[in-house]
Amino acid sequence: MLIKDAHIDSAMRHWLEQVVIGLNLCPFASRPHLQNLVRIISSDSTTEIDLLNDLTTELEKLEKHPASELETTLIAIPNMLSDFYDYNQFLDWVDQLLLERNWEGIYQVASFHPNYQFGGTQPEDKENLTNRSPYPVLHLIREASMEKAVKHHPDPAGIPERNIALVESLSEQQINVLFPYLKAL
């Protein structure tokens, strides 16, 4: 059974607006969102090959449109890769696709997942919240745009540490509101 797009869209927009932008986890996300340059789609794929085809289609869209028309794309994956280990394995295919299509250095794919877990952490560690999303997500980023944005940020190297401190300071109630799709930590 496929999840309805309206539910997926609502969950993704809540995550983007309340978590990513609202908590300022990505200080570069607000501008393209406010300018309607962020594409959010849901892949109906149920196989890795179909998902790679969807990913290719979206990267080709980025290639055809300048950043002034389409800055970035978020692909929600509601029908597969719910296991974080499987998702991580799939990221190897993503890296291979970027290499084969000569997109390495032009685009990068950031990863988000409902069960995201950084190496060396426990599943319940709050720092994992920085990369937890309502569905498995592939975030397609233009490297040139990222380089430009990072240049104008006062402390890009400090972003991860700041984000971890921020999510670790969240109360259980705040976590339940911001991450309604997760079990309370």
N, C-alpha and C positions, 0 to 999 in steps of 0.2 A: 504494500500500500504506500502510495506517495503522499507526502505531507503537502497540505494546501499552501500555495504560494503566498496568500495573504498573511498567514500565520508566520511563515518564514520571513517575509519582508518586515513585518512588525517586530519580530524578535531581533532581526539584524539591525534595524534602525534604532531600536532601544539600546542595543549593545554599542553601536557606533556613537550615538548621541550622548548617552548617559555614562558609559564606561570609558571608551576610547577618548572622546572629546571632553565629556563632562569631568572626568578625573584628570584630563590632560596627560594621559598615558603616552599619547603621541602628540607632541607639540606641533606637528606638521599637518595634522588631520583637519583642523578647523577650517582653514582657508579653502581648500578644495571642496569641502562639504558645503560651506556657505555659498560657494560659487556654482553649485550643482555640477561639479566635475567628477563626482564619485559614482561609479556604476555599481549597483548591487544586483547580483543575479543569483538564481538558485539553479543548480545543475540537477536534472532528473536522472543522472547517470546511476547505474547500479553495477557497472564494471569499470575496471581501471582503464581499459582502452577507450571506452566512451567518455570517461572523465578527462583523459588526456586530449581527446578530440575537442571537448568543451574548452579546456584550458588553451589549446592552440587557437581556437576561434577567438577567444577573448584577447589573447596576446596579439593576434592579427588585427583586431579592432584598435588596440592601442597603437599599433604600428601605422594604421591608416589615418588616425586622428591625432592632431597635435595636442599637447598637454593643455592648451588653452580651450580645447573642446572636451577632452576626456583625460583627466589626470591619472586616475587609478581605478582598479576594479576589485571588488570583493566577490568571490565565488563561494556561496554557501553550498555545502554538500550534505543534504539531509538524509539521503538514502543509502549511504555506504560510509566506510571508514570510521565508524563509531568507536572502534577499538583504537586507542592511541598508538599502540604498537603497529597496527596495520597502516595507520595514517603516516607514521614516521617512515615506514617502508616505502609507501607511495611517494614520499618526497624525494627518494632516490630517482624515481622515474621522472619527476618534475625536473630535477637537476640535469638528467640525461637529455630531456626534451630541449631545455634551454641551450645546452651544448650543441646538440645536433642541428638546431635551427639558427645557430649563430646569434642567439639572443643573450648569451652570457656577457655581462658587462653593460647590457642595454636595459634589461629587466631583471628584477629579482622577485622572488616569491617569499613572502613572509607567511608564517604558519600560526594558526590559532585553532584551538580544539577545546571542547567542553571538559576534557580530562587532561589538558596540557600539564606536563610535568617536566621541569628542568632537571637536567642531570644533577645528581647529588642531593635532590630534595625528596621529601616524602609526599605522597599524593595530597595529604591534608595541609601542607605548608601553604600559607597565604600568598607567598611570593608567586606561586603558580597562577594566581588570579590575573596577573598582568597579561597573560596569553590565553585566557579562557574565554571562549565564545559560545554562543548558543548552539552552534553546529560546527562540524569541521569546516574550516575556511581556508581558502588560498587567497592571499592578498597580493595582487599584481602591482608592482611598483616600478616606476621609471627611475633608473639609476641616476640619470642626469638631474631630474627633479629633486631626488633625495640629496645628492651632492650639493645642489644649490641651497636647499633648505638648511642643511647641516652647517653650511658656511656662515649662515646668519644667526645661528643659535649660540648663545653664550657658553654653553657647557654640554655639547652633545654626548661626551663620554660619561657624564653624570646622570643621564636620563634613566638608565636601568636601575641604578642604585636609588634614585629619587622615587621611581615607580614602586620599587619593592617596599621602601619605607612607607609610602602612602598606603598601599594595599594592606600592609601589616597593621596599620593604624585603624583600619575600618572595623566598626563594631559588627556583631553578628546581624543586627537589624539592617545596617547599611548593606552588608553583603547580600542579605535576602532580597532587598529592593533592587540592587544593581545587577545581581546575578540570579534571577528567579529560577533559572533552569538548572542550577546547581544545588546540591545538598549543602546545608549550612556547615561551615567548617568549625 
